């Protein structure tokens, strides 16, 4: 397979490129099982077809990039990046309550339909999910880069595997570190990948633990780490008893993939407890401050961490199939 790499670099520096390539292979053991431009011969326009599908869907619905990015996380953290989250039926990952609010499935289905017309039985759903999330970030204004492909689709999808492998918004720092480490992701990756919350929506129930209902049925703030003005805005959008309401993860630039998320943290406007703790914990505060003040640094780090994310427990050869 042809193996070219063209990854986002704020400065076109050959040394930086070589360092990044070395980093990718050193930090991602599964990368060696994949390759860049895997479909160069079998389906040369595969990545373009996925990109065009994501772009068209995003132009009609600006919430699509956030949905695709979240879909990738929920796929890769459970059984690895193998599209097991797409399988439907009783007892599958998709049936678990933690995944019922996932979106973006129709975009993946649309891309798959197009690929099956031009390259039947060639491109895995696992690769489509990874490519779609990569493209979603770029379409929303984030960095554009190549990722390796060649993933196979997994055959196992068990709802019992979901909860132990997904970050809960009420997690402590130690709980998040333990989970990320179990996936081969570092503390730096945790802070970087949390930047995914610069786009996307969240249901009110995801941060309800930061409020408490009083005797009159009204919510009051109990988490003092949250900005009071921001908290009042959240209460207005999520009154007591609201279940289907949603709010933007990033109250400032809701649909733009940028470094505003980290600026929000400095302003005590992290939507989830698992966001706010990144500023409060001494192990992560410095990186939050650095990303808030340097978008280029965040984008570079995002490319590195995203690559690691998309190579978690990948299945190749006879370990999986092409669905």
Secondary structure as a PSIPRED ss2 file (coil, helix, strand):
# PSIPRED VFORMAT (PSIPRED V4.0)

   1 X C   1.000  0.000  0.000
   2 X C   1.000  0.000  0.000
   3 X C   1.000  0.000  0.000
   4 X C   1.000  0.000  0.000
   5 X C   1.000  0.000  0.000
   6 X C   1.000  0.000  0.000
   7 X C   1.000  0.000  0.000
   8 X C   1.000  0.000  0.000
   9 X C   1.000  0.000  0.000
  10 X C   1.000  0.000  0.000
  11 X C   1.000  0.000  0.000
  12 X C   1.000  0.000  0.000
  13 X C   1.000  0.000  0.000
  14 X H   0.000  1.000  0.000
  15 X H   0.000  1.000  0.000
  16 X H   0.000  1.000  0.000
  17 X H   0.000  1.000  0.000
  18 X H   0.000  1.000  0.000
  19 X H   0.000  1.000  0.000
  20 X H   0.000  1.000  0.000
  21 X H   0.000  1.000  0.000
  22 X H   0.000  1.000  0.000
  23 X H   0.000  1.000  0.000
  24 X H   0.000  1.000  0.000
  25 X H   0.000  1.000  0.000
  26 X H   0.000  1.000  0.000
  27 X H   0.000  1.000  0.000
  28 X C   1.000  0.000  0.000
  29 X H   0.000  1.000  0.000
  30 X H   0.000  1.000  0.000
  31 X H   0.000  1.000  0.000
  32 X H   0.000  1.000  0.000
  33 X H   0.000  1.000  0.000
  34 X C   1.000  0.000  0.000
  35 X E   0.000  0.000  1.000
  36 X C   1.000  0.000  0.000
  37 X C   1.000  0.000  0.000
  38 X C   1.000  0.000  0.000
  39 X C   1.000  0.000  0.000
  40 X C   1.000  0.000  0.000
  41 X C   1.000  0.000  0.000
  42 X C   1.000  0.000  0.000
  43 X C   1.000  0.000  0.000
  44 X C   1.000  0.000  0.000
  45 X C   1.000  0.000  0.000
  46 X H   0.000  1.000  0.000
  47 X H   0.000  1.000  0.000
  48 X H   0.000  1.000  0.000
  49 X H   0.000  1.000  0.000
  50 X H   0.000  1.000  0.000
  51 X H   0.000  1.000  0.000
  52 X H   0.000  1.000  0.000
  53 X H   0.000  1.000  0.000
  54 X H   0.000  1.000  0.000
  55 X H   0.000  1.000  0.000
  56 X H   0.000  1.000  0.000
  57 X H   0.000  1.000  0.000
  58 X H   0.000  1.000  0.000
  59 X H   0.000  1.000  0.000
  60 X H   0.000  1.000  0.000
  61 X C   1.000  0.000  0.000
  62 X C   1.000  0.000  0.000
  63 X C   1.000  0.000  0.000
  64 X H   0.000  1.000  0.000
  65 X H   0.000  1.000  0.000
  66 X H   0.000  1.000  0.000
  67 X H   0.000  1.000  0.000
  68 X H   0.000  1.000  0.000
  69 X H   0.000  1.000  0.000
  70 X H   0.000  1.000  0.000
  71 X H   0.000  1.000  0.000
  72 X H   0.000  1.000  0.000
  73 X H   0.000  1.000  0.000
  74 X H   0.000  1.000  0.000
  75 X H   0.000  1.000  0.000
  76 X H   0.000  1.000  0.000
  77 X C   1.000  0.000  0.000
  78 X C   1.000  0.000  0.000
  79 X C   1.000  0.000  0.000
  80 X C   1.000  0.000  0.000
  81 X C   1.000  0.000  0.000
  82 X C   1.000  0.000  0.000
  83 X C   1.000  0.000  0.000
  84 X H   0.000  1.000  0.000
  85 X H   0.000  1.000  0.000
  86 X H   0.000  1.000  0.000
  87 X C   1.000  0.000  0.000
  88 X C   1.000  0.000  0.000
  89 X C   1.000  0.000  0.000
  90 X C   1.000  0.000  0.000
  91 X C   1.000  0.000  0.000
  92 X C   1.000  0.000  0.000
  93 X H   0.000  1.000  0.000
  94 X H   0.000  1.000  0.000
  95 X H   0.000  1.000  0.000
  96 X C   1.000  0.000  0.000
  97 X H   0.000  1.000  0.000
  98 X H   0.000  1.000  0.000
  99 X H   0.000  1.000  0.000
 100 X C   1.000  0.000  0.000
 101 X C   1.000  0.000  0.000
 102 X C   1.000  0.000  0.000
 103 X C   1.000  0.000  0.000
 104 X C   1.000  0.000  0.000
 105 X H   0.000  1.000  0.000
 106 X H   0.000  1.000  0.000
 107 X H   0.000  1.000  0.000
 108 X H   0.000  1.000  0.000
 109 X H   0.000  1.000  0.000
 110 X H   0.000  1.000  0.000
 111 X H   0.000  1.000  0.000
 112 X H   0.000  1.000  0.000
 113 X H   0.000  1.000  0.000
 114 X H   0.000  1.000  0.000
 115 X H   0.000  1.000  0.000
 116 X H   0.000  1.000  0.000
 117 X H   0.000  1.000  0.000
 118 X H   0.000  1.000  0.000
 119 X C   1.000  0.000  0.000
 120 X C   1.000  0.000  0.000
 121 X C   1.000  0.000  0.000
 122 X C   1.000  0.000  0.000
 123 X C   1.000  0.000  0.000
 124 X C   1.000  0.000  0.000
 125 X H   0.000  1.000  0.000
 126 X H   0.000  1.000  0.000
 127 X H   0.000  1.000  0.000
 128 X H   0.000  1.000  0.000
 129 X H   0.000  1.000  0.000
 130 X H   0.000  1.000  0.000
 131 X H   0.000  1.000  0.000
 132 X H   0.000  1.000  0.000
 133 X H   0.000  1.000  0.000
 134 X H   0.000  1.000  0.000
 135 X H   0.000  1.000  0.000
 136 X H   0.000  1.000  0.000
 137 X H   0.000  1.000  0.000
 138 X H   0.000  1.000  0.000
 139 X H   0.000  1.000  0.000
 140 X C   1.000  0.000  0.000
 141 X C   1.000  0.000  0.000
 142 X C   1.000  0.000  0.000
 143 X C   1.000  0.000  0.000
 144 X C   1.000  0.000  0.000
 145 X C   1.000  0.000  0.000
 146 X C   1.000  0.000  0.000
 147 X C   1.000  0.000  0.000
 148 X C   1.000  0.000  0.000
 149 X E   0.000  0.000  1.000
 150 X C   1.000  0.000  0.000
 151 X C   1.000  0.000  0.000
 152 X C   1.000  0.000  0.000
 153 X E   0.000  0.000  1.000
 154 X C   1.000  0.000  0.000
 155 X C   1.000  0.000  0.000
 156 X C   1.000  0.000  0.000
 157 X C   1.000  0.000  0.000
 158 X C   1.000  0.000  0.000
 159 X H   0.000  1.000  0.000
 160 X H   0.000  1.000  0.000
 161 X H   0.000  1.000  0.000
 162 X C   1.000  0.000  0.000
 163 X H   0.000  1.000  0.000
 164 X H   0.000  1.000  0.000
 165 X H   0.000  1.000  0.000
 166 X C   1.000  0.000  0.000
 167 X C   1.000  0.000  0.000
 168 X C   1.000  0.000  0.000
 169 X C   1.000  0.000  0.000
 170 X C   1.000  0.000  0.000
 171 X C   1.000  0.000  0.000
 172 X C   1.000  0.000  0.000
 173 X H   0.000  1.000  0.000
 174 X H   0.000  1.000  0.000
 175 X H   0.000  1.000  0.000
 176 X H   0.000  1.000  0.000
 177 X H   0.000  1.000  0.000
 178 X H   0.000  1.000  0.000
 179 X H   0.000  1.000  0.000
 180 X H   0.000  1.000  0.000
 181 X H   0.000  1.000  0.000
 182 X H   0.000  1.000  0.000
 183 X C   1.000  0.000  0.000
 184 X C   1.000  0.000  0.000
 185 X C   1.000  0.000  0.000
 186 X C   1.000  0.000  0.000
 187 X H   0.000  1.000  0.000
 188 X H   0.000  1.000  0.000
 189 X H   0.000  1.000  0.000
 190 X H   0.000  1.000  0.000
 191 X H   0.000  1.000  0.000
 192 X H   0.000  1.000  0.000
 193 X H   0.000  1.000  0.000
 194 X H   0.000  1.000  0.000
 195 X H   0.000  1.000  0.000
 196 X H   0.000  1.000  0.000
 197 X H   0.000  1.000  0.000
 198 X H   0.000  1.000  0.000
 199 X C   1.000  0.000  0.000
 200 X C   1.000  0.000  0.000
 201 X E   0.000  0.000  1.000
 202 X E   0.000  0.000  1.000
 203 X E   0.000  0.000  1.000
 204 X H   0.000  1.000  0.000
 205 X H   0.000  1.000  0.000
 206 X H   0.000  1.000  0.000
 207 X H   0.000  1.000  0.000
 208 X H   0.000  1.000  0.000
 209 X H   0.000  1.000  0.000
 210 X H   0.000  1.000  0.000
 211 X E   0.000  0.000  1.000
 212 X E   0.000  0.000  1.000
 213 X E   0.000  0.000  1.000
 214 X C   1.000  0.000  0.000
 215 X C   1.000  0.000  0.000
 216 X C   1.000  0.000  0.000
 217 X C   1.000  0.000  0.000
 218 X C   1.000  0.000  0.000
 219 X E   0.000  0.000  1.000
 220 X E   0.000  0.000  1.000
 221 X E   0.000  0.000  1.000
 222 X C   1.000  0.000  0.000
 223 X C   1.000  0.000  0.000
 224 X C   1.000  0.000  0.000
 225 X C   1.000  0.000  0.000
 226 X C   1.000  0.000  0.000
 227 X C   1.000  0.000  0.000
 228 X H   0.000  1.000  0.000
 229 X H   0.000  1.000  0.000
 230 X H   0.000  1.000  0.000
 231 X H   0.000  1.000  0.000
 232 X H   0.000  1.000  0.000
 233 X H   0.000  1.000  0.000
 234 X H   0.000  1.000  0.000
 235 X H   0.000  1.000  0.000
 236 X H   0.000  1.000  0.000
 237 X H   0.000  1.000  0.000
 238 X C   1.000  0.000  0.000
 239 X C   1.000  0.000  0.000
 240 X C   1.000  0.000  0.000
 241 X C   1.000  0.000  0.000
 242 X C   1.000  0.000  0.000
 243 X C   1.000  0.000  0.000
 244 X C   1.000  0.000  0.000
 245 X C   1.000  0.000  0.000
 246 X E   0.000  0.000  1.000
 247 X E   0.000  0.000  1.000
 248 X E   0.000  0.000  1.000
 249 X C   1.000  0.000  0.000
 250 X C   1.000  0.000  0.000
 251 X C   1.000  0.000  0.000
 252 X C   1.000  0.000  0.000
 253 X C   1.000  0.000  0.000
 254 X C   1.000  0.000  0.000
 255 X C   1.000  0.000  0.000
 256 X C   1.000  0.000  0.000
 257 X C   1.000  0.000  0.000
 258 X C   1.000  0.000  0.000
 259 X C   1.000  0.000  0.000
 260 X H   0.000  1.000  0.000
 261 X H   0.000  1.000  0.000
 262 X H   0.000  1.000  0.000
 263 X H   0.000  1.000  0.000
 264 X H   0.000  1.000  0.000
 265 X H   0.000  1.000  0.000
 266 X H   0.000  1.000  0.000
 267 X C   1.000  0.000  0.000
 268 X C   1.000  0.000  0.000
 269 X C   1.000  0.000  0.000
 270 X C   1.000  0.000  0.000
 271 X C   1.000  0.000  0.000
 272 X C   1.000  0.000  0.000
 273 X H   0.000  1.000  0.000
 274 X H   0.000  1.000  0.000
 275 X H   0.000  1.000  0.000
 276 X H   0.000  1.000  0.000
 277 X H   0.000  1.000  0.000
 278 X H   0.000  1.000  0.000
 279 X H   0.000  1.000  0.000
 280 X H   0.000  1.000  0.000
 281 X C   1.000  0.000  0.000
 282 X C   1.000  0.000  0.000
 283 X C   1.000  0.000  0.000
 284 X C   1.000  0.000  0.000
 285 X H   0.000  1.000  0.000
 286 X H   0.000  1.000  0.000
 287 X H   0.000  1.000  0.000
 288 X H   0.000  1.000  0.000
 289 X H   0.000  1.000  0.000
 290 X H   0.000  1.000  0.000
 291 X H   0.000  1.000  0.000
 292 X H   0.000  1.000  0.000
 293 X H   0.000  1.000  0.000
 294 X C   1.000  0.000  0.000
 295 X H   0.000  1.000  0.000
 296 X H   0.000  1.000  0.000
 297 X H   0.000  1.000  0.000
 298 X H   0.000  1.000  0.000
 299 X H   0.000  1.000  0.000
 300 X H   0.000  1.000  0.000
 301 X H   0.000  1.000  0.000
 302 X H   0.000  1.000  0.000
 303 X H   0.000  1.000  0.000
 304 X H   0.000  1.000  0.000
 305 X H   0.000  1.000  0.000
 306 X H   0.000  1.000  0.000
 307 X H   0.000  1.000  0.000
 308 X H   0.000  1.000  0.000
 309 X H   0.000  1.000  0.000
 310 X C   1.000  0.000  0.000
 311 X C   1.000  0.000  0.000
 312 X C   1.000  0.000  0.000
 313 X C   1.000  0.000  0.000
 314 X C   1.000  0.000  0.000
 315 X C   1.000  0.000  0.000
 316 X C   1.000  0.000  0.000
 317 X H   0.000  1.000  0.000
 318 X H   0.000  1.000  0.000
 319 X H   0.000  1.000  0.000
 320 X C   1.000  0.000  0.000
 321 X E   0.000  0.000  1.000
 322 X C   1.000  0.000  0.000
 323 X C   1.000  0.000  0.000
